[in-house]
């Protein structure tokens, strides 16, 4: 565990922790192609993309074991349940193997847990019907710990594959009028691991930008991260002597505060 800040890993384990994030709204097709090339080169777990890019991602990632991971109701989660189910169904049918959806955040904050649970259940059914899996984005920056615990319980009961901290775009207005974003924090990751059933995996997104960050969250039981800093993380791993053989590596713990980016 994290007490001695060391963990034994292989290079492939690190790569398969990463969903390479290609979600910024300004990304052109050229940017996406470069991101998919990086996903192939480092053999990450998935390329996390906007739904219109599924055909392009499938083409570029064929003959690899990098999966296509589209996002649903992204980033604010405010489409109707019917539209989110339609979107999830279409994405999974088109070749999305892992689907990341955003909950209805306002309904969670308002305590309408029946609505929240029903929506997650319907989307999970649509996705698993196609043999895909669902990751449920909470957007922790907007939530209290009690909301996070309740969401973990709901997702455990439904049996989704992953619970996920953040979209990467859940900016919170500060008293000075600026917007700030923490993303995954150590305390929230521990809370999510503690209150999710063993079969539900944890994905950390936002603020996991370095190899040290990745190794720290891995030591907390996180099995996937969303990252734009894939190249930096993987090159640092090689530099530190991590290979395909299990290697013990010491990491610098994450600060449990501050702003991050997906």
Buried (B, 14 or more C-beta within 10 A) or exposed (E): EBEEBEBEBBBEBBBBBBBBBBBBEEBEEEEBBEBBEBBBBBBBBBBBBBBEBBEBBBEBBEEBEBBBBBBBBBBBBEBEBEEBBBBBBBBBEBBBBBBBBBBBBBBBEEEEBEBBBBBBBBBBBBBBEBEBBBBBBBBBBBBEEEBBBBBBBBBBEBEBBBBBBBBBBBBEEEEEEEEEBBBBBBEBBBBBBEBBEEEBBBBBBBBBBBBBBBBBBBBBBBBBBBBBBBEEBBEBBEEBEBEEEEBEBEBEEBEEEEBBBB
